[in-house]
Amino acid sequence: MKEYVEYEMVHTAFTLSQIALIESLPDVENITYFIQNEHILPFYPHGPARVMVRKDHADEVREILKDLLSFVYLMELFYTLSLSLPH
């Protein structure tokens, strides 16, 4: 008989860079996850894609994502600002 696994949403991703970063975590941290609506993000860039993890990993993943995603947000901001500068 299959074990029932309860999942919890830990993040709402709006960019492909966030998804790429999040997808690299399970390999390192041995985390079970799935990303809901990931396949529509390239076509509907205002998302959102929901990052779902096993409920027993949710707090740990939130802590990891808090640090990592703050870096991603800064990089995306710098990139956006650089596009607006005269070349």
N, C-alpha and C positions, 0 to 999 in steps of 0.2 A: 504494500500500500504506500502511495506517495505521501510524503510529509507536506502539510500545508505550511507555506511560508508567507508571512505577512510583510508587506512592503510599506514604506513611508516616503513621502516626497521630502527631499532635503534641499532642493534648489530648483529654480526655474531659469533655464538658460535661454538667452536670446541671440547668441552669436555662435558661429561654427568654431571659433577659437575656444570658447568656453567648453563646448562639447568635446573637442579634441583633448583638452587638458583633463577633463573629468574622465574620459575614457581611458586615460593612461593610469589612473589611480588603482583600479582593481588589480592590475597585474602586480603592482608594487605592494599593495596593502591586503591582498587576498579578500576583496570585498565583492559580494554578490549584488548586482545592480541591473537595471535596465533603464533606457531613456525613452520615455513616452513621447510620441510625436516627433522624434528625431528626423524621420524621413521627410517631413514637410518643411523643415527649417530653411533649406536652400531655396525653396519656392515661395515661402511665406516668411521673409526674414524678420518679421516682428513677432515670431514664435507664438507662444513659448513652447519649449521642450521641457518636460518635467523629468528630473533625475530622481529615480526611485531606487531605494536601497532596502536591504533587509532591515526590519524594524530594530533588531538587536545591534545593528551597525550605525544607526542613524546619528546618534550623538557624536560618535567618533568621526564620521564623514563630514558632518557640519563643521567641526573644528578644523579639519584638514582643508576643507573648501574655503573657509573664512580667510585663511592666510593666502592660499594659492590664488583665489579669485580676486583678491584685492590687487595683486600684482597684474593679473590679466586686465582688470579695469584700467589701471594706470597705463599699461601699454596701449590699449585701445584708445585712450584719451590722447596720449602723445601722438599716435598715428593720425587721429582725426585732426588734431591741431596742426600737424605738419602739412596736411593737405591744404589747409587754409592759408599757409604762409606763401608769400610770393617767391617764385623760383627764379 
